Amino acid sequence: MPPANVLPRVAPVSVEEGERQRSVELPGITLNVRSRPPAREGLPPALYVHGLGGSSQNWSALMALLDDAVDGEAVDLPGFGDSPPPDDGNYSVTAHARAVIRLLDASGRGPVHLFGNSLGGAVSTRVAALRPDLVRTLTLVSPALPELRVQRSAVPTGLLALPGVAALFTRLTKEWTAEQRVRGVMALCYGDPARVTPEGFRTAVREMERRLQLPYFWDAMARSARGIVDAYTLGGQHGLWRQAERVLAPTLLVYGGRDQLVGFRMARRAARAFRDSRLLTLPDAGHVAMMEYPETVATAFRELLTETGQRARPARRGTAPHGTAEEESAGPRAGADGGGTAPDAGASGTSTGLGG
């Protein structure tokens, strides 16, 4: 893998209107951070973490809807989006969690409202368990937590973890156009790919074309997939389910009924594992509910803030966590039906994340 400082020049990822990006250099990694100015000063900070094959752009729709509630930033994990590969080539869940922790420590923004999707959900779970001082609330959209019976539709993504599979897939699909690849990704990640607007599809194609120019793209995908598989096999205190039980932050869990990568049946287990959880189930959503039904997810997050007493008292950056009401509302507990069906929340724009 070529060093980051001699990588070919590739166009940066697109930035939505009102967004800005900056590069943060940390020991061993350089992270691209996407942000949207908050509607007013003093709002509590939030950090969004994408899934396998995704980028900070996956959170643009939700960030825009919550800019009056939080001061949001979204990170490109090492090797994804506009972030170059890590110096040590480590793409494990622990390494990604370490990158998030380093970013929060360096910026002084913690504690934050932490969001994670898929791989980002596993990473965020580990961050919340290891560093509770950095997390106010935790919102997980189809988190990649270990499953004993993996769905058949998720097997091809898991196979990327096997040595040589990524190179073989690259050779077998070298004639595929960017449009074909994007349609395949959207069919896998969306409950209904028709929700993507024509402009959103064009944006996703441009992003796919950009990624395919990166010499480390498939390496980052394969190693991160391997990191998920390795995390699934860990037991004891390092197991993700055991760490989920250690999370102290109020947690919102979002699961899609048409998710082909994370089993919908895992929703109830997750609601039991996280001690202070609320469960939102969206029967028509796929793997990226924050892109398919951003309004519904935003509403559920606002309800989380209200229930935990954090909505009315925004804090300044770098201050201690919000105080909560004397008795926090536990919300829907394990086994609850959660949020029910989702209304027609409008199409998302730019899903290119494979999730995993």
Kinemage of the C-alpha trace (Angstrom):
@kinemage 1
@onewidth
@group {chain A} dominant
@subgroup {mainchain}
@vectorlist {calphas} color= white
{ca met a 1} P 0.000 0.000 0.000
{ca pro a 2} L 1.591 3.304 -1.023
{ca pro a 3} L 2.232 5.890 1.692
{ca ala a 4} L -0.455 8.550 1.993
{ca asn a 5} L 1.955 11.315 1.025
{ca val a 6} L 2.545 9.859 -2.459
{ca leu a 7} L -1.023 8.896 -3.296
{ca pro a 8} L -2.371 10.118 -6.637
{ca arg a 9} L -4.411 13.293 -6.610
{ca val a 10} L -8.083 12.396 -6.578
{ca ala a 11} L -10.996 14.799 -6.433
{ca pro a 12} L -12.346 15.285 -2.885
{ca val a 13} L -15.742 13.998 -1.851
{ca ser a 14} L -18.634 16.318 -2.566
{ca val a 15} L -19.815 18.728 0.115
{ca glu a 16} L -23.481 19.579 0.549
{ca glu a 17} L -24.604 23.200 0.681
{ca gly a 18} L -23.833 24.650 4.087
{ca glu a 19} L -21.208 22.010 4.934
{ca arg a 20} L -17.484 22.424 5.303
{ca gln a 21} L -14.549 20.045 5.679
{ca arg a 22} L -11.246 20.122 7.487
{ca ser a 23} L -8.302 17.781 7.884
{ca val a 24} L -7.154 16.777 11.371
{ca glu a 25} L -3.652 15.337 11.745
{ca leu a 26} L -3.200 12.969 14.670
{ca pro a 27} L -0.433 10.496 15.550
{ca gly a 28} L -0.459 7.816 12.855
{ca ile a 29} L -3.660 8.982 11.155
{ca thr a 30} L -5.140 11.935 9.300
{ca leu a 31} L -8.909 12.326 9.519
{ca asn a 32} L -11.239 14.298 7.304
{ca val a 33} L -14.068 15.883 9.284
{ca arg a 34} L -17.282 17.186 7.737
{ca ser a 35} L -19.281 19.733 9.705
{ca arg a 36} L -22.345 21.913 9.474
{ca pro a 37} L -22.528 25.184 11.433
{ca pro a 38} L -25.143 24.912 14.179
{ca ala a 39} L -28.271 27.026 14.014
{ca arg a 40} L -27.155 28.859 17.153
{ca glu a 41} L -24.203 29.013 19.506
{ca gly a 42} L -23.919 26.800 22.548
{ca leu a 43} L -25.510 23.645 21.199
{ca pro a 44} L -24.050 20.347 22.482
{ca pro a 45} L -21.583 18.620 20.142
{ca ala a 46} L -22.368 15.508 18.120
{ca leu a 47} L -20.168 13.136 16.136
{ca tyr a 48} L -21.375 10.828 13.342
{ca val a 49} L -19.500 7.636 12.361
{ca his a 50} L -20.250 5.885 9.038
{ca gly a 51} L -20.286 2.211 8.053
{ca leu a 52} L -18.121 -0.053 5.915
{ca gly a 53} L -17.589 1.452 2.471
{ca gly a 54} L -19.336 4.669 3.511
{ca ser a 55} L -18.157 8.137 4.383
{ca ser a 56} L -19.140 11.178 6.405
{ca gln a 57} L -21.428 12.085 3.508
{ca asn a 58} L -23.807 9.333 4.626
{ca trp a 59} L -24.876 11.615 7.487
{ca ser a 60} L -25.493 14.823 5.528
{ca ala a 61} L -29.293 14.511 5.507
{ca leu a 62} L -29.547 13.856 9.239
{ca met a 63} L -26.976 16.520 10.099
{ca ala a 64} L -29.034 19.131 8.281
{ca leu a 65} L -32.183 18.133 10.168
{ca leu a 66} L -30.477 18.300 13.557
{ca asp a 67} L -28.442 21.482 13.164
{ca asp a 68} L -30.821 23.248 15.561
{ca ala a 69} L -30.343 20.550 18.213
{ca val a 70} L -26.625 19.693 18.068
{ca asp a 71} L -23.343 21.063 16.768
{ca gly a 72} L -22.655 18.219 14.368
{ca glu a 73} L -19.487 16.807 12.844
{ca ala a 74} L -19.052 13.607 10.821
{ca val a 75} L -15.722 11.821 10.508
{ca asp a 76} L -14.279 9.829 7.621
{ca leu a 77} L -12.706 6.775 9.228
{ca pro a 78} L -9.114 6.024 8.139
{ca gly a 79} L -9.053 4.800 4.539
{ca phe a 80} L -12.574 6.039 3.744
{ca gly a 81} L -14.000 9.245 2.343
{ca asp a 82} L -11.222 11.830 2.270
{ca ser a 83} L -9.191 10.236 5.072
{ca pro a 84} L -6.006 8.492 3.892
{ca pro a 85} L -5.060 5.017 5.157
{ca pro a 86} L -3.631 4.722 8.680
{ca asp a 87} L 0.142 4.557 8.876
{ca asp a 88} L 0.082 1.112 10.479
{ca gly a 89} L -2.531 -0.391 8.122
{ca asn a 90} L -4.705 -1.364 11.099
{ca tyr a 91} L -8.423 -1.369 10.200
{ca ser a 92} L -9.737 -3.315 13.181
{ca val a 93} L -12.810 -2.136 15.078
{ca thr a 94} L -10.499 -1.282 17.967
{ca ala a 95} L -8.257 0.805 15.687
{ca his a 96} L -11.247 2.696 14.285
{ca ala a 97} L -12.513 3.270 17.844
{ca arg a 98} L -9.055 4.516 18.805
{ca ala a 99} L -9.197 6.987 15.904
{ca val a 100} L -12.553 8.333 17.117
{ca ile a 101} L -11.266 8.648 20.686
{ca arg a 102} L -8.130 10.465 19.514
{ca leu a 103} L -10.245 12.870 17.500
{ca leu a 104} L -12.503 13.649 20.448
{ca asp a 105} L -9.607 14.020 22.859
{ca ala a 106} L -7.706 16.296 20.485
{ca ser a 107} L -10.701 18.496 19.699
{ca gly a 108} L -11.936 18.808 23.270
{ca arg a 109} L -15.507 18.434 22.012
{ca gly a 110} L -16.438 15.571 24.306
{ca pro a 111} L -18.740 14.489 25.683
{ca val a 112} L -20.708 14.236 22.427
{ca his a 113} L -23.956 12.794 21.173
{ca leu a 114} L -22.402 9.859 19.307
{ca phe a 115} L -24.064 8.361 16.208
{ca gly a 116} L -22.933 5.188 14.429
{ca asn a 117} L -24.186 3.143 11.489
{ca ser a 118} L -23.195 -0.473 10.776
{ca leu a 119} L -19.409 -0.710 11.275
{ca gly a 120} L -19.666 2.759 12.796
{ca gly a 121} L -22.211 1.340 15.232
{ca ala a 122} L -19.741 -1.285 16.434
{ca val a 123} L -17.028 1.371 16.675
{ca ser a 124} L -19.311 3.731 18.604
{ca thr a 125} L -20.358 0.946 20.989
{ca arg a 126} L -16.711 0.281 21.800
{ca val a 127} L -16.014 3.996 22.294
{ca ala a 128} L -18.998 4.401 24.622
{ca ala a 129} L -17.952 1.351 26.663
{ca leu a 130} L -14.284 2.292 26.958
{ca arg a 131} L -14.659 6.055 27.357
{ca pro a 132} L -18.037 6.888 28.915
{ca asp a 133} L -16.716 10.380 29.660
{ca leu a 134} L -16.799 11.116 25.926
{ca val a 135} L -20.425 10.125 25.232
{ca arg a 136} L -23.640 11.924 26.231
{ca thr a 137} L -26.017 9.731 24.255
{ca leu a 138} L -25.527 6.905 21.780
{ca thr a 139} L -27.594 6.484 18.605
{ca leu a 140} L -26.979 3.274 16.661
{ca val a 141} L -28.461 2.642 13.211
{ca ser a 142} L -28.207 -1.056 12.262
{ca pro a 143} L -25.056 -1.568 14.357
{ca ala a 144} L -22.744 -4.377 13.277
{ca leu a 145} L -22.940 -6.446 16.453
{ca pro a 146} L -22.167 -10.189 16.373
{ca glu a 147} L -24.821 -12.517 14.970
{ca leu a 148} L -24.760 -16.297 15.247
{ca arg a 149} L -26.846 -16.736 12.096
{ca val a 150} L -25.730 -14.214 9.500
{ca gln a 151} L -28.191 -13.430 6.706
{ca arg a 152} L -27.326 -14.926 3.318
{ca ser a 153} L -27.411 -11.467 1.738
{ca ala a 154} L -24.634 -10.363 4.124
{ca val a 155} L -22.296 -13.248 3.229
{ca pro a 156} L -20.665 -11.575 0.163
{ca thr a 157} L -19.681 -8.569 2.289
{ca gly a 158} L -18.217 -10.865 4.927
{ca leu a 159} L -16.263 -12.770 2.286
{ca leu a 160} L -14.240 -9.600 1.648
{ca ala a 161} L -12.459 -10.469 4.884
{ca leu a 162} L -10.873 -13.532 3.294
{ca pro a 163} L -7.366 -13.026 1.862
{ca gly a 164} L -7.404 -12.584 -1.898
{ca val a 165} L -11.177 -12.193 -2.251
{ca ala a 166} L -11.044 -8.427 -2.784
{ca ala a 167} L -8.427 -8.832 -5.534
{ca leu a 168} L -10.477 -11.597 -7.142
{ca phe a 169} L -13.635 -9.519 -7.002
{ca thr a 170} L -11.782 -6.588 -8.558
{ca arg a 171} L -10.696 -8.745 -11.493
{ca leu a 172} L -14.135 -10.287 -11.973
{ca thr a 173} L -15.885 -6.914 -11.956
{ca lys a 174} L -13.360 -4.818 -13.848
{ca glu a 175} L -15.846 -4.334 -16.678
{ca trp a 176} L -18.596 -3.091 -14.384
{ca thr a 177} L -19.482 0.564 -14.742
{ca ala a 178} L -19.788 2.898 -11.766
{ca glu a 179} L -23.544 2.995 -12.397
{ca gln a 180} L -23.788 -0.804 -12.132
{ca arg a 181} L -21.799 -0.829 -8.924
{ca val a 182} L -23.944 1.899 -7.345
{ca arg a 183} L -27.172 0.117 -8.274
{ca gly a 184} L -25.843 -3.020 -6.613
{ca val a 185} L -24.872 -1.158 -3.463
{ca met a 186} L -28.230 0.590 -3.250
{ca ala a 187} L -30.124 -2.665 -3.789
{ca leu a 188} L -28.178 -4.093 -0.852
{ca cys a 189} L -28.417 -1.116 1.504
{ca tyr a 190} L -31.860 0.359 0.836
{ca gly a 191} L -35.208 -1.141 1.741
{ca asp a 192} L -36.530 0.570 -1.390
{ca pro a 193} L -33.841 1.886 -3.781
{ca ala a 194} L -36.532 3.895 -5.587
{ca arg a 195} L -36.363 6.363 -2.686
{ca val a 196} L -33.072 7.685 -4.034
{ca thr a 197} L -33.574 10.773 -6.160
{ca pro a 198} L -32.024 11.022 -9.660
{ca glu a 199} L -29.651 13.693 -8.384
{ca gly a 200} L -28.753 11.504 -5.439
{ca phe a 201} L -27.963 8.638 -7.788
{ca arg a 202} L -25.737 10.842 -9.951
{ca thr a 203} L -23.889 12.041 -6.854
{ca ala a 204} L -23.377 8.444 -5.750
{ca val a 205} L -21.995 7.510 -9.177
{ca arg a 206} L -19.501 10.372 -9.069
{ca glu a 207} L -18.404 9.267 -5.613
{ca met a 208} L -17.997 5.667 -6.792
{ca glu a 209} L -15.867 6.835 -9.718
{ca arg a 210} L -13.718 8.801 -7.296
{ca arg a 211} L -13.262 5.850 -4.947
{ca leu a 212} L -12.236 3.476 -7.707
{ca gln a 213} L -9.293 5.774 -8.459
{ca leu a 214} L -7.932 5.323 -4.941
{ca pro a 215} L -5.255 2.580 -4.923
{ca tyr a 216} L -6.093 1.645 -1.332
{ca phe a 217} L -9.908 1.481 -1.675
{ca trp a 218} L -10.269 -2.306 -1.823
{ca asp a 219} L -7.544 -2.823 0.761
{ca ala a 220} L -9.411 -0.589 3.217
{ca met a 221} L -12.646 -2.432 2.462
{ca ala a 222} L -11.111 -5.890 2.903
{ca arg a 223} L -9.194 -5.082 6.066
{ca ser a 224} L -12.168 -3.334 7.676
{ca ala a 225} L -14.401 -6.303 6.795
{ca arg a 226} L -11.797 -8.551 8.385
{ca gly a 227} L -11.863 -6.291 11.425
{ca ile a 228} L -15.621 -6.802 11.776
{ca val a 229} L -15.273 -10.586 11.486
{ca asp a 230} L -12.479 -10.572 14.076
{ca ala a 231} L -14.618 -8.455 16.427
{ca tyr a 232} L -17.454 -10.958 16.039
{ca thr a 233} L -15.204 -13.752 17.313
{ca leu a 234} L -13.859 -11.950 20.380
{ca gly a 235} L -15.202 -13.120 23.710
{ca gly a 236} L -14.873 -11.996 27.287
{ca gln a 237} L -14.556 -8.330 28.202
{ca his a 238} L -13.555 -7.445 24.642
{ca gly a 239} L -16.692 -8.900 23.060
{ca leu a 240} L -19.010 -6.313 21.547
{ca trp a 241} L -22.109 -7.627 23.328
{ca arg a 242} L -20.292 -7.536 26.652
{ca gln a 243} L -19.203 -3.983 25.901
{ca ala a 244} L -22.766 -3.058 24.936
{ca glu a 245} L -23.820 -4.086 28.446
{ca arg a 246} L -21.229 -1.682 29.863
{ca val a 247} L -22.536 1.373 28.003
{ca leu a 248} L -23.877 3.941 30.453
{ca ala a 249} L -25.157 6.524 27.971
{ca pro a 250} L -28.863 6.637 27.054
{ca thr a 251} L -29.074 4.717 23.788
{ca leu a 252} L -31.373 4.950 20.766
{ca leu a 253} L -31.425 1.809 18.603
{ca val a 254} L -32.728 1.991 15.026
{ca tyr a 255} L -33.362 -1.172 12.997
{ca gly a 256} L -34.822 -1.630 9.513
{ca gly a 257} L -37.218 -4.442 8.689
{ca arg a 258} L -35.709 -4.833 5.190
{ca asp a 259} L -32.081 -4.718 6.300
{ca gln a 260} L -30.083 -7.268 4.278
{ca leu a 261} L -26.871 -6.852 6.251
{ca val a 262} L -27.896 -6.695 9.921
{ca gly a 263} L -30.674 -9.042 10.992
{ca phe a 264} L -33.871 -7.318 12.097
{ca arg a 265} L -34.200 -10.044 14.731
{ca met a 266} L -31.163 -8.554 16.504
{ca ala a 267} L -33.175 -5.489 17.524
{ca arg a 268} L -34.642 -7.071 20.625
{ca arg a 269} L -31.326 -8.547 21.730
{ca ala a 270} L -29.731 -5.116 21.398
{ca ala a 271} L -32.556 -3.528 23.395
{ca arg a 272} L -31.868 -6.010 26.184
{ca ala a 273} L -28.092 -5.531 26.066
{ca phe a 274} L -27.963 -1.733 26.296
{ca arg a 275} L -29.116 -0.918 29.803
{ca asp a 276} L -30.824 2.409 29.010
{ca ser a 277} L -32.200 1.826 25.529
{ca arg a 278} L -35.028 2.981 23.287
{ca leu a 279} L -35.899 0.934 20.222
{ca leu a 280} L -37.140 2.381 16.930
{ca thr a 281} L -38.144 -0.204 14.335
{ca leu a 282} L -38.773 0.861 10.743
{ca pro a 283} L -40.343 -2.036 8.818
{ca asp a 284} L -39.724 -0.511 5.370
{ca ala a 285} L -36.162 0.658 5.997
{ca gly a 286} L -33.006 -1.120 4.969
{ca his a 287} L -29.483 -0.770 6.333
{ca val a 288} L -29.144 3.024 6.224
{ca ala a 289} L -32.300 4.331 7.924
{ca met a 290} L -30.673 7.714 8.600
{ca met a 291} L -30.580 8.185 4.811
{ca glu a 292} L -33.851 6.496 3.944
{ca tyr a 293} L -35.970 8.053 6.718
{ca pro a 294} L -33.875 10.940 8.090
{ca glu a 295} L -36.898 12.853 9.429
{ca thr a 296} L -38.069 9.857 11.435
{ca val a 297} L -34.620 9.217 12.901
{ca ala a 298} L -34.256 12.930 13.719
{ca thr a 299} L -37.603 12.932 15.525
{ca ala a 300} L -36.613 9.871 17.565
{ca phe a 301} L -33.333 11.533 18.549
{ca arg a 302} L -35.132 14.692 19.656
{ca glu a 303} L -37.389 12.524 21.804
{ca leu a 304} L -34.278 10.943 23.322
{ca leu a 305} L -32.995 14.402 24.241
{ca thr a 306} L -36.328 15.330 25.796
{ca glu a 307} L -36.622 12.094 27.782
{ca thr a 308} L -33.115 12.412 29.202
{ca gly a 309} L -33.457 16.092 30.071
{ca gln a 310} L -30.791 17.205 27.610
{ca arg a 311} L -32.814 19.144 25.063
{ca ala a 312} L -33.474 22.341 27.003
{ca arg a 313} L -29.983 22.910 28.382
{ca pro a 314} L -27.392 23.122 25.592
{ca ala a 315} L -23.818 23.118 26.869
{ca arg a 316} L -20.762 24.952 25.629
{ca arg a 317} L -18.061 22.959 23.892
{ca gly a 318} L -15.673 21.278 26.238
{ca thr a 319} L -17.908 21.505 29.318
{ca ala a 320} L -19.095 18.671 31.514
{ca pro a 321} L -22.034 16.507 30.451
{ca his a 322} L -25.546 17.806 30.779
{ca gly a 323} L -27.290 17.202 34.042
{ca thr a 324} L -30.293 14.955 33.675
{ca ala a 325} L -33.624 14.872 35.342
{ca glu a 326} L -33.685 13.178 38.744
{ca glu a 327} L -35.419 10.190 37.178
{ca glu a 328} L -34.549 9.615 33.564
{ca ser a 329} L -37.232 8.142 31.377
{ca ala a 330} L -36.166 4.690 30.287
{ca gly a 331} L -38.219 4.851 27.101
{ca pro a 332} L -39.133 1.658 25.282
{ca arg a 333} L -37.237 -1.131 27.012
{ca ala a 334} L -36.185 -4.528 25.846
{ca gly a 335} L -38.906 -6.235 23.925
{ca ala a 336} L -40.849 -3.040 23.284
{ca asp a 337} L -42.317 -2.506 19.885
{ca gly a 338} L -40.332 0.681 19.466
{ca gly a 339} L -41.264 3.363 16.999
{ca gly a 340} L -43.501 1.366 14.681
{ca thr a 341} L -43.707 2.183 11.014
{ca ala a 342} L -42.059 5.158 9.402
{ca pro a 343} L -43.943 7.861 7.524
{ca asp a 344} L -42.940 8.898 4.039
{ca ala a 345} L -39.874 10.794 5.152
{ca gly a 346} L -38.590 11.693 1.708
{ca ala a 347} L -35.721 10.263 -0.309
{ca ser a 348} L -32.175 10.367 0.802
{ca gly a 349} L -29.541 11.487 -1.579
{ca thr a 350} L -26.273 9.673 -1.646
{ca ser a 351} L -25.926 6.206 -0.200
{ca thr a 352} L -22.701 4.588 -1.313
{ca gly a 353} L -21.879 2.773 1.927
{ca leu a 354} L -21.874 -0.998 1.846
{ca gly a 355} L -22.449 -1.299 5.562
{ca gly a 356} L -21.173 -4.199 7.533
